[in-house]
Amino acid sequence: MTRSTRRILSRSFALARPLTGTALCAAFALACATPVTPAQPIAAPVLEPATGEAVVVDHLVVLVDASASVPGSTLFHNEKVLVTSFAKSMPEGSYDAGAIAFGGFKRETDALARFDRNRVVTHAESLTHLSEGTPLHKAVSEAGAALTEKSGTAAVVVYSDGVVTDEVGREVDPSEVLAAADALREAYDGPVCFHTVQTGAGQTGAALLRDLAASSGCGSFRQADRVNTVAALHQFQREVFLGAAPSLPDVAAAPRDQDGDGVLDGNDLCPGTPRAAAVDARGCWVVKGLLFPTNGAAIDAKGQRALDEVAAVLEANPRLRVRIDGHTDAQGSDAYNTALSRRRATAARDYLVSAGIASDRLDAKGWGEGSPAESNKTAAGRQANRRTEITVVR
């Protein structure tokens, strides 16, 4: 038994009588009672590897929870939208892809085969709500069966609320899911990474899906409302599909871009930016779209959308600590501009906290007018200098 299995066993989940319909919803009241906003399709283009990146996955299996604990008209609808958006923007590559939707004894399966966008999108768009129980442990084992006699790097993407039952709705110890994942990895010839997306908001389900992702040592966990923008979806797909491109033999001193931001190391003034962070020509992580009015620190709707993309990057990199740097143009005294830039940095930090980023991961500092990005001699340059940037502090 692995460490992850022992950890979740220590929580002493009790086995109970069968739970179906209203009883199941009452047992997980938070997930069932919380109002659900209908998800909108994400118009994301096909993911393109950045400089220094390549598709490194050989086999992908997507598990989709279509059971009774994921209500058909709300959570399952949103789940289907996310799965379809994921399928439409998967990167091109010579890898295998397949999917298993599960609910009770029913399955809707797209057999593991060489990736074909039309096939995987058609399967995603045709998913139906299967109802009944949530045998997530059985679905993980079925993913393992699909990977039998395969080798290379594998990824298993799980869309679920994390509630686990048998086929007819009786509770199952969540450790069964981790045990199935352990067995899959032991039988497979190569690394297997679990990436989980939680629909709903149940804390017990979130704990299980976090543990499932962590058990693989290379996985990730997200909640569904953190994968609903182009930037967030592409960041998720980068973690599932992409890695460092293999080195080419006999190529000496080729220009490098180690952080993959599109700015070569020799020109990069801000090395080490995370994947999907928006950078400027200097390679520095800027909050594109967040530009302040003269003498102001208010954040408008465009700035909020820009900060939401920063939050998505931070959510995808939960160990990252950053500093929000506020800047001003050259109008006003040094003392005034230093205070104003601090207000701007603090406003951006407060917004990220309100978006769910832990405050202990965020510092804020005002730099005044001393580090202009552009010339202060023009109105456009001064506008560009009324900005915020993000510095990684680990």
PAMAR-997857 format. One record per residue: residue in three letters; x, y, z of N, C-alpha, C, CB in turn. Coordinates in steps of 0.02 Angstrom, whole numbers, plus 50000, padded with zeros to 5 digits. Glycine has a CB too. Example, Ala and Ser with C-alpha at 12.3 -4.5 7.8 and 13.67 -1.06 7.14 Angstrom:
ALA506604971650390506154977550390506604983550390505654977650452 SER506424988850354506844994750357506455000250394507044997050286 
end
This chain:
MET500424994050000500005000050000500445006250000499525000050061 THR500295011049956500715016849950500545021950004500635020049882 ARG500995027150009500895032450059500235035950048501475037450057 SER500055037349984499425040949971498825036949994499365042549896 THR498845030249983498295026150006498245026150081498375018949980 ARG498825025550116498815025650189498545032250215499505024350218 ARG498725037850180498505044250204497755044850203498815049850163 ILE497435042850148496715043650145496355038450188496475043050073 LEU496665032550198496375027650244496345030250314496765021250242 SER496835034550333496865037050401496285041650417497505040650413 ARG495915043850366495345048250378494745044350403495175052050315 SER494765037650399494245033350426493555034850397494215034050501 PHE493495034650331492845035550300492405029550317492915036450223 ALA491805030750342491355025350362490955022950302490895027650418 LEU490855016450296490425013750245489705014150269490615006350228 ALA489245016050225488555017150246488085013250201488375024650245 ARG487425013850216486915010350177486875013650108486235010550212 PRO486525010350061486475013149994486205020249995486045008849950 LEU486495024549952486265031449946486075032649873486815036449970 THR485455034349861485245035949793484805042049795484875030049761 GLY484745045649738484285051249732484365056449786483595048749733 THR483805057849822483805063049873484305061649929483115063849902 ALA484355055249949484815053550003485535054949984484745046250023 LEU485715053449922486395054849899486525062349899486515051949829 CYS486025066249876486105073449875486175076249945485525076749838 ALA485795073449993485835075850062486515074350092485295072750105 ALA486815068650074487465066950102488005071550078487635059850084 PHE487915074350019488415078949991488055085449974488765075849927 ALA487785088550026487325094250017487665100149983487055096450083 LEU488295101349998488625107149969488645106749893489335107749996 ALA488815100849866488855100149794488175100649762489175093449776 CYS487645098249797486985098049767486615104749774486585092549798 ALA486735108249831486345114149846486645120549817486265114949920 THR487285120649805487605126749780487345128449710488375125949780 PRO487105134649699486875136449632487435135549581486615143749631 VAL487265133049522487765131649471487645136149411487745124149450 THR488145139949392488105144249333488245140049271488595150249338 PRO487795140249221487925136249160488595138149128487355137249109 ALA488995133149112489645134349081489545136049007490105128149088 GLN489995140348982489985142148911490565138948876490005149848904 PRO490485136848813491045133948776491645138748775490835132248704 ILE492235135948778492845139848778493125139848707493375137048830 ALA493145145648677493365146148607494125146248604493065152448573 ALA494425140748625495165140348627495425137548562495395136048687 PRO495955140548535496275137548476496645131148496496755142548443 VAL496845127348446497245121348460497885123348495497405117548393 LEU498055119948549498655121448587499275120348545498685117248652 GLU499715125348543500345124848506500915124748557500425130748455 PRO501365119848554501945119948599502355126248589502375113748588 ALA502595129148643503035134948640503735132748622503025138848707 THR504165137548611504865135948597505145131648654505285142348588 GLY505455126148637505745121748687505275116648714506015125748742 GLU504635116748692504135111948715503975106948660503505115548738 ALA503705101248681503465096148634502935091948669504055091648609 VAL502515088648630502035083848658502425077848682501495081848605 VAL502355076248746502745070748775502295064948797503145073248835 VAL501635065648791501175060348810501105055348753500475063248830 ASP501135049048769501035043748719500325041148719501525038048732 HIS499995041248778499315038548783498915042948831499335031148808 LEU498315044748812497865048848854497195045248861497765055948823 VAL496965044648924496295041948937495915047248978496325035048975 VAL495325049148954494915054048989494325050349022494655059648940 LEU494245051149087493685048149124493175053649140493925044749190 VAL492545052449123492025057549131491475054649176491725059649061 ASP491365057949232490855055749280490165057949255491005058749351 ALA489755053149236489075054449212488565051349259488985051849140 SER488725050949323488305047449371487785052049403488735044349426 ALA487375049249447486835053049479487085058549524486395048349519 SER487695057849551487945063149596488165069349558488535060449637 VAL488175068849491488325074649448487685076149409488945073149399 PRO487245080349436486585081449405486625083249331486205086749442 GLY486185080149292486235080749220486165087749192485735076649189 SER485695091749219485565098249189486025103749215484865100249203 THR486435102149265486875107349294487595105149290486675108749367 LEU487825101249339488535099549341488755095349281488685095749405 PHE488345090449261488545086449203488555090649139488075080349194 HIS488075095249132488085099749074488745103549072487495104649077 ASN488945106449129489575110249131490175105849118489655113649199 GLU490155099749145490705095049135490775093449060490585088549175 LYS490225092249027490225090548956490505096348915489525088848932 VAL490325102548934490595108448899491355108648906490285114948927 LEU491615107348966492335107648977492685101948940492485107149052 VAL492395095948941492705090248905492725091648830492315083748919 THR492195094448803492165095948732492675101448714491455098148711 SER492715106648755493205111948743493915109248745493125117648794 PHE494045104648793494695101448798494845097548734494715096648860 ALA494355093648710494465089448651494605093748589493855085048638 LYS494245099348582494325103448522495005106848519493785108648520 SER495335107848575495965111648575496575107448594495905117448623 MET496495100748597497065096448610497605097548557496855089048612 PRO498235097048575498765098248526498805092648474499435098948560 GLU499055094348416499195089148367499775084848391499355092248297 GLY499785078548370500335074248391500185066948376500485075048465 SER500705062848378500625055748364500535051848428501245053048325 TYR500025053548466499875050048529499185046748523499895054948589 ASP499055042048568498405038748571497945042548618498465031448593 ALA497295042448604496805045748648496175041448651496635052948623 GLY495875041348710495245037648719494875040548778495385030248730 ALA494255038348788493845041148842493345035948867493475047548819 ILE493175036548931492675032248962492215036649004493005026649006 ALA491575037148984491075040349027490735034849067490545044548984 PHE490625036049132490365030749174489815033149220490935027749216 GLY489345028649233488805029749281488475023149294488295034949254 GLY488505020749357488235014149373488575008649333487495014049361 PHE488185004449300488454999049259488555001349186487984993049261 LYS488355007449171488375009849101489035013149084487805014649089 ARG489225012649021489835015748996489715018548926490425010748996 GLU490035024148911490085026648842490825027348828489705033548833 THR491085022848787491815022148779492035024048709492025014948794 ASP492575027748707492935029148645493605025648652493025037148632 ALA493685020148618494275015848628494925019548614494225009648583 LEU495435017748652496095020948645496365019548575496585018348699 ALA496505024848538496755024148469497135030548451496175022848418 ARG497485030448396497875036248374497425042448373498185034948304 PHE497685047948399497275054048407496995056348340497695059548438 ASP496345057348340495985060148283495485065248312495625054548240 ARG495585071548294495185076748326494435075748315495395083648300 ASN494235074148253493525073248239493225067748283493425071548165 ARG493605062448292493355056848333493255058848406493825050848330 VAL493765062048436493715063548507493205069048519494405065648535 VAL493145073848473492645079148481491935076248474492745084948430 THR491835071948425491185068848416490975064948477491185064248355 HIS491435061248507491275057448568491095062148625491865052948588 ALA491475067548633491345072248687490665075548678491895077648690 GLU490495077548617489865080948605489265076248612489865083948536 SER489375069748607488825064948610488725061948679488945059448561 LEU489115064048729489055061348796488355062348823489565064448843 THR488095057348858487435057748890487495056448964486935052848858 HIS487005058849001486995057849074486765050649088486525063049109 LEU487185046649119487055039549129486705038049196487685035549125 SER486755042849243486425042249309486725036449348485665041349300 GLU486355033949398486555028449442487165030149484486685022149400 GLY487535025049507488085026049554488715028749521488245019649588 THR489225029949564489855033049542490445028449556489955039849576 PRO490535023149517491095018549529491745021149500490935011749500 LEU491995026649528492605029649503493185024749507492775036049541 HIS493195020649560493735015749567493725010749509493675011949634 LYS493115008849486493065004249430493295007749365492345001649422 ALA493125014049358493325017749297494085018349293493005024749297 VAL494415019549350495145019849350495445013149329495415021849420 SER495155007649354495385001049334495274999849260495024995549374 GLU494725002449233494585001649161495075005749119493865003749146 ALA495285011449145495815015249111496455011049109495945021949146 GLY496595007549165497175003149166497124997549115497265000149235 ALA496524994849107496424989549057496544992248987495724986549063 ALA496334998448974496455001448908497195002348894496095008148902 LEU497595003148947498315004248940498714997748941498565008848993 THR498374992048946498724985548949499164984648887498214979748954 GLU499774982448899500284981148847500494987548811500014976248797 LYS500334993348839500584999648812501205001748852500045005248814 SER501575006448827502155009048862502265016348844502785004748846 GLY502715019548879502845026648867502535030848922502575028748799 THR502415037148909502115041648958501365041748948502415048748951 ALA500995040649002500265040548999499965045949044499985033549019 ALA499405048549024499035053349064498315051049070499065060549034 VAL498035051549131497325050049143497015056449169497235043949194 VAL496545059249131496185065349151495505063349178496125070349090 VAL495345065649238494725063649272494285069749283494875060049339 TYR493685069749255493175074849270492655071549315492845077749204 SER492595073849377492145070649425492025075249484492425063849449 ASP491505073849523491405077449586491795074249643490665077749604 GLY492075068249631492475064949683492065060849732492865069949720 VAL491405060549723490985056249764491045049049737490235058749763 VAL491165044249781491285037349759490755032649789491995035049779 THR490435028849746489965023649768490065017549724489215026249765 ASP489685012249739489675006649692489155008249638489514999949728 GLU489015003349596488585004649538487875006649557488554998449495 VAL487625004449615486935006049634486895011649686486584999849660 GLY487455014849703487425020649746487635019549818486765023249746 ARG487885013449835488125012449903488825015349910488125004949922 GLU488945018749967489595021949977490165016849973489615025450044 VAL490715019249946491325015249941491895019249973491495013449865 ASP492315015950010492895019250040493315022549985493325014250082 PRO493435029049989493825032349936494515029449925493895039549952 SER494775025849974495435022749964495435017649908495665019450029 GLU494835015149890494785010549834495015013849769494055007949826 VAL494885020349762495105023949702495865024349700494795031049700 LEU496165026049757496895026449760497225019649750497125029449826 ALA496905014449777497175007749767497145005849693496785002649809 ALA496605007649658496555006149586497085009949547495855007949560 ALA497215016249568497735020149534498425017049547497725027349558 ASP498555014849608499195011549623499285005349579499225009549698 ALA498745001349572498794995249532498914996849459498144991049539 LEU498595002249435498705004249365499435005949353498255010349347 ARG499715010049399500415012149389500895006249394500605017549440 GLU500755001649439501194995849447501194991449385500984991749508 ALA500614991049351500564986649293500814989949229499844984449284 TYR500834996549228500995000049166501745000949158500645006849164 ASP501975000549097502685001249082502845008549066502894996649022 GLY502925012549118503085019649109502725023849160502905021949039 PRO502855030449161502515034949208501785036049189502875041649211 VAL501355036649239500645038149229500475044249272500185032049247 CYS500245049649242500065055749279499305056549281500395061949246 PHE499035057549341498315058749348498195066249355498035054849411 HIS497755068849312497555075949315496805076049328497735079749248 THR496595079249382495895078949403495575085849401495845076049473 VAL494935085949380494545092149378493895090749416494385094349304 GLN493785094549470493185093349511492605097549488493335094749584 THR492045094249473491405097649464491065097749531490965094149409 GLY490715103249546490415103849613490915106549662490145097149636 ALA490715106549726491135109749777491195105649841490865116549794 GLY491065099149838491105094949898491815094349923490825088149884 GLN491925095549987492595095350015492875088250015492595098150085 THR492465083250030492695076350030492925074249960492155071650056 GLY492525076049910492715074449841493345077949820492165076149794 ALA493425084349840494025088049824494645084749855493975095349847 ALA494575082549918495135079349951495365073049914494955077650024 LEU494875069049892495045062949856495385064549789494425058649843 LEU495115069249752495405070849687496095074049693494935075449648 ARG496195077949746496865080649759497355074849773496855085549819 ASP497135070049814497575064449831497715060149770497255060249887 LEU497215059249728497315055249667497835058649622496655054449628 ALA497795065249614498285068749573498975068449605498075076049564 ALA499005069449671499655069449705499975062549706499575072049777 SER499565057349705499845050549711500295048749652499285045449716 SER500185052049594500585050349535501245053949534500195051849473 GLY501315059249575501945062949577502045067549518502505058249580 CYS501585067449469501665071749410500995074549387501995067849353 GLY500485074049430499815076049410499645083049433499315071149437 SER499005084849426498765091449447498025090849466498865096649390 PHE497795095649506497095096049527496825102949513497005094249602 ARG496225103349487495885109749476495145108849490496005112349404 GLN494825114349508494095114349509493845117049442493825118749569 ALA493255114949423493005116249356492985123649340492325113249347 ASP492815127749390492765134949375493445138249369492365138349429 ARG493985134349375494655136949363494935134549296495115134949419 VAL494505131649254494725129349188494235132149136494765121549184 ASN493985138149147493445140649104493645146649062492855142449146 THR494295147949054494545153049008495055149848961494845159049046 VAL495195153248907495695150648859496365149648894495765155348799 ALA496585154648932497235154248965497255148449014497405160749000 ALA496725147649054496715142349104496685135449071496115143149150 LEU496285134749018496245128448982496915126548952495705128648928 HIS497235131348919497885129948888498415128248941498115135848846 GLN498395131648999498865129949051498755122749075498795134749110 PHE498125120749083497965113849102498225108949049497195113049110 GLN498095110348986498325105848933499085105548929498035108048866 ARG499425111148943500155110848943500405105848994500445117848958 GLU500095105749053500305101149104500145093949086499975102849171 VAL499595092849050499415086049030499855083548973498675085849008 PHE499955087648922500255085248860500995086948850499885088048803 LEU501215092748874501855095448852502415094548903501785102748836 GLY503015094548877503625094348918504195097248877503785087048942 ALA504785096648903505365099248868505485095348804505995098948913 ALA505615098948750505765095648687506425092048692505775100748629 PRO506485086148662507125082548664507675086448631507055075748631 SER508275085848658508855089348630509025086448562509455088948678 LEU509195090848516509405088648451510155087048452509245093948397 PRO510365081448425511075079748426511475084248380511165072448405 ASP512095085348399512575088948357512365096148342512675085248292 VAL511985099148386511815106248378512165110048434511035107348379 ALA512665113948416513065117248467512825124348478513795117348447 ALA512775126248541512645133048562512025136048529513235137348546 ALA511495131948522510875134648494510555139448544510385128848476 PRO510235144848521509905149448567509395145748610509565155248529 ARG509355147548674508915143948720508385148748749509325140748776 ASP507835145748767507285149248801507035144548855506705151348751 GLN507395144448911507265139248961506585139748994507795139549014 ASP506305145849000505645146349031505075146048980505595152649071 GLY505245145448915504735144348864504265150148854504345138448881 ASP504485156348868504035162148860504105165548793504165167148915 GLY504525162848749504615165848682505165170948678503985168848661 VAL505485172548734506045177348735506685173448750505925183048788 LEU507165173648705507775169848714508145171948777508235170548653 ASP508495167148808508815168348873509265174548872509215162348893 GLY509625175548817510085181248814509735187948816510495180748752 ASN509085188148798508705194348799508195194648855508365195348732 ASP508135189248893507605188648944507825192149009507445181248957 LEU507495197749025507655201349086507305198449147507465208649079 CYS506835193849136506455190849192506425183249181505735193949198 PRO506975179649188506965172349177506545168849230507675169549175 GLY506295162949212505945158849261505205160149266506245159849327 THR504905163749217504185164649219503835158049206503965169949167 PRO503265156749239502915150349230502575149849162502405149249285 ARG502415143749142502065142649079501405146449079501955135149068 ALA501225149149021500595152649009500575159649038500025148749036 ALA501115161849072501135168749096501235173449037501705169749148 ALA500865179049036500915183948982501535188248993500275188348977 VAL501985188448945502605192348953502645197648899503225187748951 ASP503055202848912503165208048862503815206548824503195215048894 ALA504055211248784504645210148743505265208948785504755216048696 ARG505255211048848505825209948893505825202948924505835215148948 GLY505265199348916505185192848949504915193349019505845189248950 CYS504645199149038504395200249105503645199049106504555207449130 TRP503405195949161502705194249170502315200549186502615188949227 VAL501905202649139501515208749147500775206949149501655213849091 VAL500385210949184499665209949185499375213849127499355212349254 LYS499385210749068499155214149007498415215649013499305209848944 GLY498235221949001497535223949007497385227649071497095217949003 LEU497845227349120497745231149182498175237449178497935226749244 LEU497875242849156498215249349151497795254449190498315251549077 PHE498115258149233497755262449280497655269449252498125262749346 PRO497125272949275497045279949256497555284249292496325282349272 THR497665290149267498115294849300497885295949372498145301649262 ASN498355295449419498225296549491497755291349521497935303449502 GLY497605285949485497115281149510497395274249521496545280749462 ALA497035270249561497205263249574496615258649564497485262449644 ALA496085261249531495485257249519495605252049464494885261749501 ILE495305246249472495375240849424494725240149386495575234049460 ASP494735241249320494135240749280494015233549258494165245449219 ALA493475232449220493285225649200493835222349159492635225749161 LYS494155226149115494695223249074495275221149119494935228249021 GLY495435225249169495965223549216495785217449257496105229349262 GLN495145216649276494935210749314495025204449272494205211449336 ARG494855204849208494955198949165495695197249159494655200149094 ALA496115202249156496845201049153497085197749217497225207549141 LEU496825199949275497025196949339496745189949347496795201349397 ASP496165188549316495895181749318496375176949282495205181549284 GLU496705179349229497185175049194497805173849238497385178149126 VAL498015178949276498565178049324498365172949376498755184749357 ALA497745173449401497505168749451497505161649425496795170649474 ALA497335160749361497335154049330498045151149329497055154349259 VAL498545155249313499235152849313499445150949385499715158349284 LEU499265155049434499445153649503499085147449529499285159649548 GLU498455146549508498075140549528498405134249500497345141049504 ALA498675134849441498995129049409499695127749436499035130149334 ASN499975132549473500645131849503500595133249577501165136549468 PRO500295128649616500105130149686500685131549732499715124449713 ARG501295130049713501875131349756502215137949740502375125749750 LEU501965141349689502285147549667502105153349713502085149149594 ARG502595157349732502495163649769502725169349724502875163649838 VAL502335174749723502505180249679502435186949715502045180249617 ARG502735192049685502665198949709502335203049654503355201949729 ILE501815206649673501495211149626501845217949630500725211849640 ASP502115220149575502495226449572502075231849539503165225449534 GLY501955237349576501585242949548502055248349521501135245849601 HIS501855251449466502265256649434501825262649414502625253749371 THR502145268349405501795274449383502165277549325501735279549442 ASP501845282749296502205286849248502615292149286501725290149196 ALA502915296749250503375301549282503025307949306503925303449234 GLN502375308249300502015314249323501955313949399501325314749290 GLY502085319549434502025319649506502695318849540501555314249530 SER502705319749606503325319249644503515311949656503255322849711 ASP504145310849672504375304049686503975300949744505115303949703 ALA503885304849797503525302249856502815300349838503535307349913 TYR502475304749800501775303349781501745297149738501475309349745 ASN502195296649690502175290949643502335284349678502655292049586 THR502785284549727502935278449764502315276049801503505279649813 ALA501955280649834501345278749870500805276349822501085284749911 LEU500735279749764500235277849714500375270849686500205282949658 SER501005269549672501185262949644501055257449695501915262749622 ARG501155259049760501005254149812500255252649815501265256549880 ARG499845257949807499125256949806498915252449748498765263649802 ARG499235253549691499065249449632499245242149643499425252149571 ALA499845240949670500055234049683499595230849735500785233949708 THR499405234449786498975231749838498275230249810498915236649897 ALA498025234549766497365233249736497375226849695497165239249692 ALA497905225749657497965219649617498025213549663498565219949570 ARG498415214249716498495208749764497815207049796499015210449819 ASP497445212049817496795210849849496315207449802496495217449874 TYR496345209249738495895206049689496075198649682495935209549621 LEU496715196949680496915189949673496715185949735497685189449662 VAL496755188949794496525185549854495775184249849496685189849918 SER495395189249825494675188249817494515182849765494335194849798 ALA494985181649720494895176449668495095169649693495295178249606 GLY495325169149756495465162649785496195160949794495165157449744 ILE496645165649779497365164349789497545165949862497795168549739 ALA497885161449895498065162349965498505168549974498435156149993 SER498345172550024498695178950034499435177950049498375182850089 ASP499625172150080500325171250097500745169550035500395165750149 ARG500435168849976500805167749915500925174249877500425162849870 LEU500675179849904500685186149867500985191749908499975188049846 ASP501505194949882501775201049910501585206849864502545200649921 ALA501635212949888501495218849847502015224149861500775221549860 LYS502255227449808502755232649817502655238049765503475229749813 GLY502745244349786502705250049740503395252549721502295255649771 TRP503505253549656504155255749631504145262849605504385251049576 GLY503565266249610503535273049586503655273549512504035277249623 GLU504015278749491504135280149421504825277649398504075287549407 GLY505195274349442505895272949430506045267449380506215271149493 SER505545263449359505675257949312505185258249255505635251149348 PRO505245263249212504765263849157504845258249106504835270649122 ALA504285255949079504305250949025504395254448958503675246649025 GLU504125260648953504185264548891504345271748909503535264048850 SER504445275848858504615282848869504025286648900504815286148803 ASN504185291048947503675295348978503545301648938503885297049049 LYS503855302348878503785308348838503145308448796504385309148793 THR502795302748791502185302448753501615300048797502265297748691 ALA500995301748777500405299448815500365291848815499765302548785 ALA500505288748757500475281348754501005278248799500585278948681 GLY501605281148801502125278448845501945279148918502785281948831 ARG501655284948936501455285949006500905281049026501225293149018 GLN500435279848980499905274948994500205267949005499395274648936 ALA500685265948964501005259448971501385258849037501485258248913 ASN501615264449063502005264249126501555263949188502445270349130 ARG500915265649181500445264949237500205257749239499845270049231 ARG500595253249267500505246149257500675242149320500935243749199 THR500565235549316500815230849366501185225249330500235227949410 GLU501685222649364502055216849340502075211549395502775218749317 ILE502235205449376502265199949424502985197249425501755194249405 THR503275196849484503945194149492503905187749533504415199349527 VAL504185182449506504195176049541504705176249598504345170149493 VAL504495174749659504945174649717505015167649746504705179449770 ARG504675162649714504675155649735504345154649801505385152949738 
end
